[in-house]
């Protein structure tokens, strides 16, 4: 029997996978000083097959895609 490893097994990936669609979040990227402090995103979806997090900027603008394995931290924004 072959057991397939879960490639999206970081704590951030697991956290994002369990958030409800439409949750407002801020994201910190690994190995950078970037924490999108002035940029909030709304979670659109999480794809556990490829670890992609799809989010929409809170200004109604662009859709952005993050690899959850490259995210150092997530903050849920209480509006």
C-alpha positions, 0 to 999 in steps of 0.5 A: 500500500502506498501512502501519499504524503500530504504536501500541504502539512504546515500549520499555516496550510492546515489553518488556511484549509479550515478557514471559511470562504470570505474570511478576511486575512493578512499574510506574512511571507516567509524569508521576507519582511513582508507582512501585508499590514496595509493589505487585507485579503478575502479567502476565496479557496484553498486547493489541497492538491497543490497548496494554492491559496486564492484570495481577493484584495479587499479593495475589490481588486485583483485575485492573488494566489499564494503557495501556503508553504511560503506563508510564515503567518496569517492574521484573521482580521476582525472587521 
